[in-house]
Amino acid sequence: MKYSYKVKEQGSDKEEMMEAMSWKKFLKSFKLKYPKFTGSINYVNKKNRNITRSFRNGKENTYGDNQYDFV
């Protein structure tokens, strides 16, 4: 696989490593497995930048001051 993703659920200390060929393919399979996920996903993109995406109740939290309040 091309990319590895670190999945961290809110309120828990364990991190799960998952792999996929792209973000879109990962997200599609991830939402089927965890439809109401709350937490963060970290990965390194093709330009070697660390990306953190946060989710609340299965939807990506992309706006507001409290975007990473639970990370």
Backbone bond lengths (Angstrom), bond angles and torsions (degrees), N, CA, C in turn:
res aa  C-N    CA-C-N  psi(-1)  N-CA   C-N-CA  omega(-1)  CA-C   N-CA-C  phi
1 M - - - 1.445 - - 1.533 109.67 -
2 K 1.302 114.33 154.21 1.457 119.45 -174.86 1.529 112.91 -84.42
3 Y 1.320 117.30 -41.86 1.457 121.11 -176.26 1.525 110.78 -122.15
4 S 1.331 115.45 147.62 1.457 120.16 173.20 1.524 107.97 -118.57
5 Y 1.312 115.46 139.08 1.457 123.08 -174.52 1.520 109.14 -118.01
6 K 1.333 117.05 133.57 1.460 122.34 175.01 1.525 107.78 -99.11
7 V 1.310 115.56 117.80 1.464 121.84 -177.51 1.519 108.10 -105.06
8 K 1.332 116.16 122.42 1.464 121.09 178.86 1.515 108.99 -124.94
9 E 1.325 114.79 121.27 1.463 120.33 -179.45 1.525 109.88 -86.50
10 Q 1.320 115.76 144.95 1.462 121.11 179.30 1.524 109.81 -64.58
11 G 1.324 115.97 135.38 1.449 121.20 177.25 1.517 114.11 84.92
12 S 1.314 117.92 3.17 1.462 120.94 179.35 1.522 109.00 -132.52
13 D 1.331 116.71 148.84 1.462 120.65 -177.61 1.513 113.33 -92.48
14 K 1.320 118.38 -10.48 1.460 119.48 -176.36 1.527 111.29 -80.52
15 E 1.338 114.69 144.10 1.454 121.95 176.27 1.513 108.68 -115.49
16 E 1.312 116.18 135.53 1.458 121.15 178.56 1.521 108.44 -109.30
17 M 1.326 117.13 133.44 1.458 122.22 177.25 1.520 108.79 -96.59
18 M 1.333 116.37 129.36 1.457 121.85 176.78 1.518 107.44 -130.46
19 E 1.322 116.93 154.36 1.459 121.14 -178.48 1.518 110.72 -126.83
20 A 1.342 115.28 149.51 1.459 121.77 177.22 1.521 108.65 -161.51
21 M 1.316 116.07 166.38 1.463 121.13 -179.35 1.530 112.26 -82.25
22 S 1.319 118.21 -24.06 1.462 120.57 179.51 1.525 109.15 -154.93
23 W 1.345 115.34 166.47 1.466 120.73 179.86 1.530 110.20 -64.77
24 K 1.331 117.76 -41.96 1.462 120.74 -178.35 1.521 111.60 -62.60
25 K 1.324 116.90 -42.86 1.465 120.46 179.78 1.522 110.77 -68.63
26 F 1.330 116.37 -38.44 1.458 119.68 177.59 1.522 110.66 -63.81
27 L 1.321 116.72 -47.34 1.458 121.35 -176.57 1.530 111.61 -62.59
28 K 1.321 116.56 -39.01 1.459 120.59 179.69 1.526 110.88 -62.51
29 S 1.330 116.94 -47.52 1.464 119.64 -179.42 1.530 111.60 -72.22
30 F 1.328 116.58 -32.80 1.464 120.94 -179.30 1.521 111.62 -67.37
31 K 1.333 117.17 -42.37 1.466 120.19 -179.47 1.527 112.14 -68.17
32 L 1.321 117.10 -27.79 1.464 119.05 175.18 1.520 110.74 -70.36
33 K 1.333 116.43 -36.14 1.458 121.20 -178.12 1.530 111.80 -78.37
34 Y 1.344 117.25 -41.49 1.471 123.05 -178.15 1.533 109.61 -128.07
35 P 1.324 118.94 83.35 1.474 120.00 -175.47 1.533 114.66 -69.32
36 K 1.333 119.49 -26.26 1.470 122.11 -178.52 1.525 110.80 -116.35
37 F 1.323 117.59 44.65 1.459 122.59 -176.33 1.523 111.43 -72.10
38 T 1.335 115.79 136.15 1.461 122.64 172.61 1.522 107.16 -128.34
39 G 1.328 115.91 117.89 1.462 120.35 -178.57 1.517 110.18 162.68
40 S 1.346 116.09 -153.23 1.454 119.91 -177.59 1.523 110.63 -134.00
41 I 1.330 115.17 155.86 1.457 122.76 177.21 1.522 106.99 -128.56
42 N 1.336 116.51 127.54 1.462 122.81 179.13 1.520 109.84 -115.36
43 Y 1.342 115.98 141.72 1.455 120.92 174.80 1.523 109.36 -158.43
44 V 1.331 116.55 167.45 1.459 122.79 177.43 1.519 106.96 -109.65
45 N 1.339 116.28 124.60 1.457 119.00 -176.93 1.531 111.21 -82.98
46 K 1.341 116.43 -176.86 1.462 120.09 -174.70 1.527 113.10 -68.94
47 K 1.318 118.36 -14.64 1.472 121.63 175.60 1.520 111.42 -97.87
48 N 1.345 116.29 16.84 1.470 124.44 178.21 1.524 113.24 59.40
49 R 1.297 116.15 37.83 1.464 121.16 175.06 1.519 108.90 -107.38
50 N 1.313 115.90 138.03 1.458 121.28 -179.89 1.530 108.91 -79.66
51 I 1.325 116.92 122.88 1.455 122.79 -177.00 1.524 108.63 -114.73
52 T 1.338 116.56 132.88 1.459 122.58 175.05 1.521 108.26 -119.99
53 R 1.318 116.00 126.25 1.458 121.04 176.78 1.521 108.06 -119.82
54 S 1.310 116.41 134.19 1.468 120.65 -178.40 1.525 109.95 -109.98
55 F 1.327 114.82 147.15 1.458 122.21 -178.75 1.519 109.84 -130.93
56 R 1.323 115.55 146.12 1.454 121.31 175.51 1.526 107.58 -137.80
57 N 1.326 116.07 119.77 1.461 123.50 -179.57 1.529 112.87 54.76
58 G 1.332 116.66 39.17 1.452 121.46 175.21 1.506 115.59 86.77
59 K 1.337 117.93 -3.40 1.460 121.12 179.71 1.518 109.96 -116.31
60 E 1.335 115.91 144.11 1.452 119.72 -178.76 1.523 109.97 -72.24
61 N 1.335 116.07 132.25 1.458 122.92 -178.54 1.528 107.11 -96.61
62 T 1.326 117.87 98.66 1.462 120.86 -171.88 1.518 114.04 -113.38
63 Y 1.303 118.79 5.95 1.457 119.52 -177.85 1.518 110.41 -144.09
64 G 1.311 115.88 165.32 1.462 121.20 175.69 1.517 112.97 94.60
65 D 1.318 115.65 166.11 1.454 122.17 -178.95 1.521 112.40 -73.05
66 N 1.315 117.99 -24.91 1.466 121.22 -175.66 1.524 111.88 -99.66
67 Q 1.325 117.60 34.17 1.455 121.04 -176.79 1.529 111.77 -61.57
68 Y 1.333 117.25 -44.29 1.465 121.23 -178.05 1.520 111.51 -114.47
69 D 1.330 117.50 33.20 1.460 119.93 -175.03 1.526 113.15 -69.48
70 F 1.301 119.55 -20.50 1.458 120.87 -178.71 1.509 113.20 -109.03
71 V 1.319 118.29 3.57 1.485 121.65 -177.88 1.505 109.81 -77.91
